[in-house]
Amino acid sequence: MISTTALAKELNIEPKLLFAQLASNGWIYKKENSWQLTKEGRLAGGDLIYNPKYGEYIAWPKTLKINEPKTQITTINSTKIGEHFSIKSQKINLFFAELGWIEKKSNGWHLTAEGKKQGGFQLEVSNGNRYCVWQNQILNNQFLKRTIEIGLGTYIEKEKKPEDLDDFRQAHPPTKRTADGHYVRSRAEVLIDNFLYTNGIVHAYERRVNIEELMYCDFYLPKEKIFIEFWGLEENTKYEARKKVKLELYAKYGYKLIEIKNSDIDNLDEILATKLRKYGVQVD
């Protein structure tokens, strides 16, 4: 993404002519001597970028075609999505946030990079509050539908789990109870779960990760969007192969991951607190 002036240089035209063309397209407009991005401009590919030195400015993809007519993109807001699933819009936004596609800030809902990949657009009303709209295809998004079904208690697992995962679960059933009532598979997982609970950190255990591949994490912190994996059987060849696949998937999707090893357990409180602080999570 580059500024309008930089784009003009790429296109070898005068910046003022490019601004005029973008305004003519309905993608930007001038307000109090400052250019503002319109909804149509966002749908065309524009975005707002913040620079500590220059402040906020409009940016465009280098490949922007300013003279080509744009295919009309139909968008839908959280209210309409809620009506489709018979759910209130506020709850729909919470589902989007749980997926990591939007995040709540003081001036409304902000689209994340992952949300943009899923077809979301960031919009702003006149008072500065922000909200998100989505392409109509979002109604058929498998991750959204599964998250809603899980949230409503109607989800039924249809996909067969990998054989090595089933073998692992059978060999290590979740029989150890944690302070918050979870049942986990090892003493180490009890200590991790108890640490999160006693520090007031909301977490899920063995949550399915919202990716194309079938994968379950050990722990997930929905507010912070952090995954925690405890590697307890690294001497096992099959387990080590499974670990390698999971690490590759975490890296592929750019997820925040904290890894805990057997050698960390004796000093877990200090080690896990330090690892969480690296992601901005403060614990006592």
C-alpha positions in Angstrom: 0.0 0.0 0.0 1.4 3.4 -1.0 0.2 7.0 -0.6 -1.8 8.8 -3.3 1.3 11.0 -4.1 3.5 7.9 -4.4 0.8 6.2 -6.6 0.8 9.3 -8.8 4.6 8.8 -9.2 4.1 5.1 -10.0 1.5 6.1 -12.7 3.7 8.9 -14.0 0.9 11.6 -13.6 0.6 14.8 -11.6 -0.6 14.2 -8.0 -3.3 16.9 -8.3 -4.7 15.1 -11.4 -4.8 11.8 -9.6 -6.6 13.3 -6.6 -9.1 14.8 -9.1 -9.6 11.4 -10.8 -10.1 9.6 -7.5 -12.6 12.3 -6.4 -14.4 11.9 -9.7 -14.6 8.2 -9.1 -16.3 8.9 -5.8 -13.4 7.2 -3.9 -12.3 10.3 -1.9 -13.7 13.7 -1.1 -12.3 16.9 0.5 -13.4 18.0 4.0 -11.8 21.0 5.7 -8.7 20.9 3.4 -8.2 17.2 4.1 -8.9 14.2 1.8 -11.4 11.6 3.2 -11.8 8.1 2.0 -15.3 7.0 1.0 -17.0 3.6 1.3 -16.6 3.2 -2.5 -12.9 4.1 -2.1 -12.4 1.3 0.5 -14.2 -1.2 -1.7 -11.9 -0.1 -4.6 -8.9 -1.0 -2.4 -8.1 2.1 -0.5 -7.3 2.1 3.2 -6.2 4.5 6.0 -2.6 4.1 7.2 -1.1 5.7 10.3 2.4 7.0 10.4 3.9 8.3 13.7 5.5 11.2 11.8 2.9 12.2 9.3 -0.3 11.0 11.0 -3.1 9.2 9.1 -3.3 9.2 5.3 -5.0 7.4 2.5 -3.1 4.5 0.9 -3.8 2.4 -2.2 -2.4 -0.8 -3.7 0.3 -0.2 -6.3 -1.9 -2.1 -8.8 -4.9 0.2 -8.5 -6.6 0.8 -11.9 -8.2 4.2 -11.6 -9.8 4.3 -15.0 -11.3 0.8 -15.1 -15.0 0.5 -13.9 -15.2 -1.5 -10.7 -17.4 -4.5 -10.3 -20.2 -3.6 -7.9 -19.5 -5.2 -4.5 -22.5 -5.9 -2.4 -21.9 -5.6 1.3 -23.8 -6.5 4.4 -23.6 -5.2 8.0 -23.8 -7.1 11.3 -27.5 -6.3 11.6 -28.3 -8.0 8.3 -26.0 -10.9 9.2 -27.7 -11.3 12.5 -31.1 -11.3 10.8 -29.9 -14.1 8.5 -28.9 -16.3 11.5 -31.7 -15.0 13.8 -29.1 -13.5 16.2 -28.8 -10.0 17.5 -26.1 -7.9 15.8 -24.2 -7.4 19.0 -23.7 -11.1 19.3 -22.6 -11.4 15.7 -19.9 -8.9 16.4 -18.8 -10.9 19.4 -18.6 -14.0 17.1 -16.5 -12.0 14.6 -14.2 -10.9 17.5 -13.8 -14.5 18.7 -12.7 -15.4 15.2 -10.1 -12.6 15.4 -11.7 -10.8 12.4 -12.5 -7.6 14.3 -11.5 -6.0 17.6 -13.3 -3.6 19.9 -11.7 -0.2 20.6 -13.0 3.0 22.2 -14.4 4.2 18.8 -16.1 1.0 17.7 -15.2 -2.2 15.9 -11.9 -2.3 14.0 -11.2 -4.7 11.2 -8.1 -6.9 11.6 -5.8 -8.2 8.9 -7.5 -11.6 9.1 -10.9 -9.9 8.8 -9.8 -8.2 5.6 -8.8 -11.5 4.2 -12.3 -12.8 4.9 -13.9 -10.0 2.9 -14.4 -7.3 5.5 -14.3 -3.6 4.9 -13.7 -0.9 7.5 -16.1 2.1 7.5 -16.5 5.2 9.6 -19.5 7.4 10.5 -19.3 11.2 10.7 -18.6 11.2 14.5 -15.5 9.0 14.0 -17.0 5.8 15.2 -16.0 2.8 13.2 -17.8 -0.4 12.1 -17.3 -3.2 9.6 -19.3 -4.5 6.6 -18.8 -7.7 4.8 -19.3 -9.2 1.3 -22.4 -11.2 1.0 -20.4 -14.4 0.7 -19.7 -14.2 4.5 -23.1 -15.8 5.1 -21.7 -19.0 3.7 -18.3 -18.8 5.5 -17.6 -22.2 7.1 -15.7 -20.7 10.0 -18.4 -18.2 10.9 -21.2 -20.8 10.6 -19.3 -23.2 12.8 -18.5 -20.5 15.4 -22.2 -19.5 15.6 -23.3 -23.1 15.9 -20.8 -23.7 18.7 -22.0 -20.5 20.4 -25.6 -21.6 20.2 -24.9 -25.2 21.3 -26.1 -26.7 18.0 -22.7 -27.7 16.5 -22.2 -31.4 15.6 -18.6 -32.4 14.6 -18.9 -33.9 11.1 -15.2 -34.1 10.1 -13.2 -37.1 11.1 -10.2 -36.4 13.3 -6.8 -37.5 12.2 -5.9 -41.0 13.4 -2.9 -39.9 15.3 -5.1 -37.4 17.2 -7.6 -40.1 18.1 -4.8 -42.4 19.3 -3.4 -39.7 21.4 -6.8 -38.9 23.0 -7.5 -42.5 23.8 -4.0 -43.0 25.3 -4.3 -39.8 27.4 -8.0 -39.2 28.3 -8.8 -35.9 30.1 -9.3 -37.1 33.7 -7.5 -34.3 35.7 -9.8 -31.6 37.0 -8.6 -28.0 37.1 -9.6 -25.1 39.4 -12.1 -23.8 37.0 -13.7 -27.2 36.2 -11.9 -28.1 33.0 -10.8 -31.7 32.6 -7.3 -31.9 31.0 -4.8 -34.6 30.2 -1.8 -34.0 32.4 -0.5 -32.4 35.6 1.3 -29.8 33.4 -1.9 -28.8 31.7 -3.6 -28.5 35.1 -0.9 -26.1 36.2 -1.2 -24.1 32.9 -5.0 -23.9 33.2 -4.8 -23.0 36.9 -2.3 -20.2 36.2 -4.6 -18.7 33.5 -7.7 -19.0 35.8 -6.1 -17.5 38.9 -4.8 -14.6 36.9 -8.2 -13.9 35.4 -7.3 -14.7 31.8 -10.2 -16.1 29.8 -9.2 -19.3 28.0 -10.4 -22.3 26.2 -9.1 -25.8 26.2 -8.6 -28.0 23.1 -10.4 -25.5 20.9 -10.5 -26.2 17.2 -8.4 -23.6 15.3 -10.3 -21.7 12.6 -8.2 -22.7 9.6 -8.7 -24.9 6.6 -6.7 -27.7 8.1 -8.1 -29.7 11.0 -6.1 -28.8 14.1 -6.9 -28.4 17.8 -4.8 -26.2 20.1 -4.1 -27.0 23.8 -5.2 -23.5 25.1 -6.6 -20.4 23.4 -6.9 -16.9 24.9 -9.8 -15.4 22.9 -9.3 -11.8 24.1 -5.6 -11.7 23.3 -5.8 -14.1 20.3 -2.9 -16.2 21.7 -2.5 -20.0 21.4 -0.6 -22.0 24.0 0.9 -25.4 23.3 2.4 -27.7 25.9 4.8 -30.2 24.3 4.8 -33.1 26.8 5.8 -36.2 24.8 8.6 -35.0 22.6 10.4 -38.3 22.9 7.6 -39.9 21.0 8.2 -40.0 17.2 4.6 -39.8 16.2 4.0 -36.9 18.7 7.1 -35.1 17.4 5.8 -35.4 13.8 2.4 -34.0 14.9 4.2 -31.1 16.7 6.1 -30.3 13.5 2.8 -30.0 11.5 1.2 -27.8 14.1 4.2 -25.4 14.3 4.1 -25.1 10.5 0.4 -24.3 10.6 0.8 -21.7 13.3 3.6 -20.1 11.2 1.5 -20.3 8.0 -1.3 -18.3 9.5 0.8 -15.9 11.5 -0.8 -16.8 14.8 0.6 -15.7 18.2 1.9 -18.9 19.9 3.4 -19.6 23.3 5.2 -22.9 23.7 5.7 -24.6 27.0 8.1 -27.6 27.5 8.4 -30.2 30.2 11.5 -28.4 31.5 9.4 -25.2 32.0 6.9 -26.8 34.4 8.9 -26.5 37.6 9.2 -22.7 37.1 5.9 -22.3 35.1 4.5 -19.2 36.8 7.6 -17.1 36.0 8.1 -18.5 32.5 4.5 -18.3 31.4 4.2 -14.8 32.8 7.3 -13.7 30.9 6.0 -15.2 27.7 2.6 -13.5 28.1 4.2 -10.1 28.7 5.9 -10.4 25.3 2.4 -10.2 23.8 1.4 -7.3 26.1 -0.5 -9.5 28.7 0.4 -8.3 32.2 0.0 -10.7 35.1 0.6 -10.2 38.8 
